[in-house]
Amino acid sequence: MGKNRPKGFWKDRENIMGELERVIQNLEHFPSHLELRKEKEWAILQGIRNYHGGRLLSFRDEMGYPPRDDKPAGFWLDFDNLDTELAQVI
């Protein structure tokens, strides 16, 4: 956080993965976009957005980290699923 990097640093996927590993060690899990923002890791997010298609999750997959939620994409958009899950905790 807050370090000057050499020109072209963020173009290299390995550099971004190294920076993500540093954050992962601190958080003890692969960070979400929101967590990177809370940690003030703006440069990582900018590097991913500017040079690697903006897909943080593509780095998670490439680095071999599992999804944090075992629900399929769109699961939470279905009201029946939401109702069922909420009923378990209310």
C-alpha positions in Angstrom: 0.0 0.0 0.0 1.3 3.4 -0.9 4.6 2.2 -2.5 5.9 3.5 -5.8 6.2 0.7 -8.3 8.4 0.7 -11.4 6.8 1.6 -14.7 4.8 -1.3 -16.1 4.6 -3.1 -12.8 0.9 -3.6 -12.9 1.0 -4.9 -16.5 2.6 -8.1 -15.2 0.0 -10.6 -13.8 2.7 -12.1 -11.5 3.2 -8.8 -9.8 -0.5 -8.4 -9.1 -0.7 -12.0 -7.8 2.2 -11.2 -5.5 0.4 -8.1 -4.2 -2.8 -10.1 -3.7 -0.8 -12.8 -1.8 0.4 -10.1 0.6 -3.2 -9.0 1.2 -4.4 -12.7 1.5 -1.8 -13.3 4.3 -3.2 -10.4 6.2 -6.9 -11.2 5.7 -6.4 -15.0 5.7 -8.7 -15.4 2.6 -8.9 -14.1 -0.9 -10.1 -10.5 -0.7 -13.3 -9.2 -2.2 -13.3 -5.9 -4.2 -14.8 -4.2 -1.1 -12.1 -5.6 1.2 -9.4 -4.3 -1.2 -11.0 -0.9 -1.0 -11.3 -1.0 2.8 -7.6 -2.0 3.0 -6.8 1.0 0.7 -5.3 -1.3 -2.0 -6.4 1.0 -4.8 -3.4 0.2 -6.9 -4.2 -3.5 -7.1 -7.7 -2.7 -8.2 -6.5 -0.1 -10.8 -3.9 -2.5 -12.2 -6.5 -5.2 -12.6 -8.9 -2.8 -14.2 -6.4 -1.0 -16.5 -4.4 -4.0 -17.7 -6.3 -7.2 -17.0 -9.9 -6.8 -17.9 -11.1 -5.7 -14.5 -11.9 -9.2 -13.3 -10.6 -9.8 -9.7 -12.2 -13.2 -9.7 -10.1 -14.3 -12.7 -7.1 -13.9 -10.4 -8.8 -15.8 -7.6 -9.4 -18.7 -10.0 -5.9 -18.5 -11.5 -4.3 -18.5 -8.0 -6.4 -21.6 -7.0 -8.5 -20.0 -4.3 -12.0 -21.3 -3.8 -15.1 -19.1 -4.0 -16.1 -17.7 -0.6 -19.7 -18.7 -1.2 -20.7 -22.1 -2.5 -23.9 -20.7 -4.0 -24.1 -20.6 -7.8 -24.1 -17.3 -9.7 -27.5 -15.6 -9.5 -28.5 -17.7 -6.4 -29.3 -14.6 -4.3 -31.4 -13.0 -7.1 -34.0 -15.7 -6.7 -36.5 -14.7 -4.0 -37.3 -18.3 -3.1 -33.6 -19.0 -2.4 -33.4 -15.8 -0.3 -36.5 -16.7 1.6 -35.2 -20.2 2.4 -31.8 -19.0 3.5 -33.3 -16.2 5.7 -35.7 -18.6 7.3 -32.7 -20.7 8.6 -31.3 -17.8 10.5 -34.4 -15.9 11.7 
